[in-house]
Amino acid sequence: MDSDQGQGGVRSVRRALDILSLLTEDQPVVPLKTIVEATGLAKTTVVRLVQTLEQAGLLWSTDAGYTAGPGLWRWAHLAHGSWELPPETVKLLRELADRRGETANVMIRRDIHRVCVAQQESPQPLRHVVRVGDELPLWAGASSKVLIGGASDALLTRIALDSPHGVDHVGRLREWAEEAAERGYAVSQGERDIGLTAVAVPLTTSSGVVVASLSLSGPSARITQESVTEFAQDLMQVAGQIMSQGFDHPLGPRG
């Protein structure tokens, strides 16, 4: 009997996902030895998991180790079609990044994290870059302040416990969310990364539900306190153009 059966297979799934997560752009091939060391699992367990992933087409065995299998391409193609921004929205983001000279991001909330689902990089050599698909914490950042609007006390507590500040951070999170809702935009300055400033506004459905954030981020030396209002106004205008297309989630126009 599989030792994971008592947990409904959840632990086995988590272990398999941990193995797949070792594959990155910088490490497209992972040797078996590296998988064992990174997961801390017994070699026999790793071999069994790897063989299962290979049979499902999610891993591919090479002489140098394991790489992404062809089965992942089908999932990647499906995800790309489901999450890709419409061309007109991409154009608006590109124009925004070029106009302001800073990186434009669209993020959504996923539990106690925010996920970057679209980005147009700053045209400047020194710029802030978050890769599409990256998960960032919700306990700090302009986008976080927008995305936690209306969050329950339970969710804010979990977010706070994930932060370096502990449960005492709940009050500040609530203040940030209320301030962002009142002003229509949020600002962060060095809250998570020293020297980084971001300005964010909400993207909402026609019923007013916040489903994503639209932000500009870059070095604090360029996004000064004096320029924040101007950045916010530009962001709100672009957000209005995006929302005028009508959508039920941030990445797909509806109707």
N, C-alpha and C positions, 0 to 999 in steps of 0.2 A: 504494500500500500504506500502511495506517495505521502511522505511526511508532511506535505503542505495541505493535504486534504482537509485537515481540521480547520484550516482557515479559508476554506472554500476556494483554494487555488489562488487567492489574492497575493500571497507572498511569492508564488512562482511567477505570476504576471509581473510583479514589481521587479523581481530579479531579472527577468527577461528584458524589461524596459531599461533597467540599469545597464545591461550589456549593450543594448542598442545605442544608449546615450553616450557611450564611449566613442562612437564614431562622430568625428567632427571634420570641418574643412581642413583643419591642421593635422588631423589624424584619421585619414580615410581608411586605413588598414590597421587593425589591432591584432597583435599576436595573442595566442592563447595564454601565454605566461602573463601578459599585461592584464588580460581580463581577470585572471585568477587573483593577481595582486590588487587590482582596483576594486574588485567586489568583496574580497576577503572570504570568498566561498571555497569550499574544497574543490580540488581539480575535477574529481568525478562528477560533482554537481554542475560545474561549469560546462564540462563536456556534454552532459545530458541536455542542458539548456541550449547550448550552441547547436547541437545536432537537431533539436526540435525547431529552432529558428531557421536553420538551413533547410530543413525539410519543407518549411512553410514559405521558403523563398525570401525570407527577410534578411538572411545572411548568405554570403558567398565565400567559400573557402578558396584561398590562394596559397602559394608557397610562403608568402610573407605573413599570412594571418587571415583574418576575416574582414570582409568589407561589406558594404550594403548590397543586399540581394535584389534581384529583379522584381520581387514582389513588392518592395517598397516603392518602386516607380509607379505602380498602379495607384497606390495610396497617395503618393506625392501629386500625381496628375489630378486625382479627385480633389485633394485639398487645394491645389492651385486654382481649379475651376470654381471652388466654393468660396474661396477667400480673396481672390484677386479683385483689386479695385477696378471699377469701370474706367475706361480710357479718359473720360472727361474729368473724373476726380483725380486721376494721376496727373493730368495736365495742370489742374489747379494747384496740386501739391508742389509740382516742379516749379511753377511760376512763383509760388509763395517762397520756396527755398531760395530761388534766384534773386527775388526782389529784396528779401531781408538778409541774404547772405548767411543764413543759418539752416540747420537741419530740421526738416519737417517730419513729424511722426504722427501716426494714428495708432492709438492703443485701446485695448479693451480690458475689462476686468475678468480675471479667472480666479475665483475663490479669493485667496489673500495675496494674489499677485496681479500684475498688469503685464499684458503681452503685446509686444510690438507686432502689428499686422501689416503695416505699410510704412515706407520711409523714402524720403528724397533727401539725399545728402547735401550739405552745404557745399557751395562751389569753392570755398576757401580751403587752403592747405591745412590750417588748424581748425578742426571741426569735431563736433560730438557725434559719434556713430553708435547706434544700437542696431544689431542685426534683426531682420524680420524673423520672428519666432522666439526671440529672447524673452525670458521672463524676468521681470524686475519686481522688487518689493513694493507694497502699497503703503508702507509706513512713512514714506517721504516722497517728494517730487511734485511738480505742478500737476502732471497728469493724474497722479494718485488723488490729489485733493478734489479734482473734478469727478473722478470715478467713484469715490466713496460717498458721494452725495446721497442721502437717504438710506445709508447703510444702517443695519440694526446694531444695537449695543453689543450683541453677541459677536457679530462680524468684526466690529471695531476692536473688541477685546482680543480676538484671535490675531488681528493685524498687529496690534500693539505688542502682544506676546512674541511675535515674530521679529520685533524690532530690538535694537540694543537698549531701548529705554524701558521696556517692560510695560506692565499694565497701567502705570501712571501716564502713559502716552495716549490713552484713550481720550482724555479731555482735550488734548491738543488736536488730535485727529478730528474730533467733532467740531472744534472751532474752525479748523481749516476748511472743512466741508461746508459749514454754514457761511463762512466768508466768501468762498468761491461761488456759492449759489447766489449770494447777494450781489456780488460785483459782476458776475457773469464770466469771470476768468480767475485763474490762479497763477501764482508766481512761486518759484522756489529758487533759492540762492545758496548753493553749497550745502544743501541738506544731506545729500548722499555722496556726492562727489565734489570735493573742494575745488572752487574756481569755475563751477558750472552753474549757469542760470537757465531756467526754462520758464516759458509762459504757455499756458494751456487753456483751452475753452472746450465746452462740451459739444458733442454731436448727439442730437436727440431724434427720436421718432416723432411723427406728427402729433402724438399724444403727450409729448414732453418727457418721455422716459430717456434718461441718459444711457446711451449704449456704447459710446466711445469718447475718446478725447482727441483733440487736434492740438499739436503743440509745436513750438519752435524752441530749440535748445542750442546753446553754444557757450563759448567762454564768457565769463562775467565781465571781462574787460570790454567786450563788444556789446553785450546786452546790459546796458547800464540801467540804473534805477530811473533815470530820466527818459529812457526809451521804452520802458515797459508798457506804458499806456498806448503808445503808438503800435507796438507789437500786438497788444491785445486787440486793438481795434481792427487791425489787418486780419488777425486770426478769426475774429467774430464775423467779419465780412465773408471770408472764404468759407467758414463753417456754414453760414447762411446759404451760400451758393451750393454747397454740397447737399445740405438738407433739403433744398428746394427741389432736388431730384426725387426725393421721397424714398425712404428705405425703412425696413424693419430691423435691420442690423447694419453695422457700419460699412459693410463691403458690398452690398448688393442693392441697386435701385429696384424698386418694386413697381409693378403695374405697367 
